[in-house]
Amino acid sequence: MRRDIFHAIADPTRREIIKLVSLNPMTPNSLADHFDISRQAVSKHIKILSECSLLEQEYSGREIYYRLSPAKLKPLDEWLEPFRLMWQKRFNELDKLLSKKNKTKNQRR
């Protein structure tokens, strides 16, 4: 099954794994310690993230460390950009409205 970034972030556990490995490379066991699910379940989430190319493997002796491949988040960023722009515009309009209202309120005093 071909997976994409949207499949990867659809699950809250996978989103948390992405957040954890973005801070520091981690082994599967160290990742599993952060969750109240089995190590096998965490391994399945790691497999999905790896299939989406979001995680890179780095071997150190017998340990495998997973780290985030941030470039693979670009499609998500591109998809979110129109929404980000829309909300920025709306917040700017709200700021103007509130400033105008405060200005009118201060003039009445």
Secondary structure, DSSP 4 states (H G I P E B T S, - for coil): ----HHHHTTSHHHHHHHHHHHHS-B-HHHHHTTSSS-HHHHHHHHHHHHHTT-EEEEEETTEEEEEE-GGGGHHHHHHHHHHHHHHHHHHHHHHHHHHHHHHHHHHH-
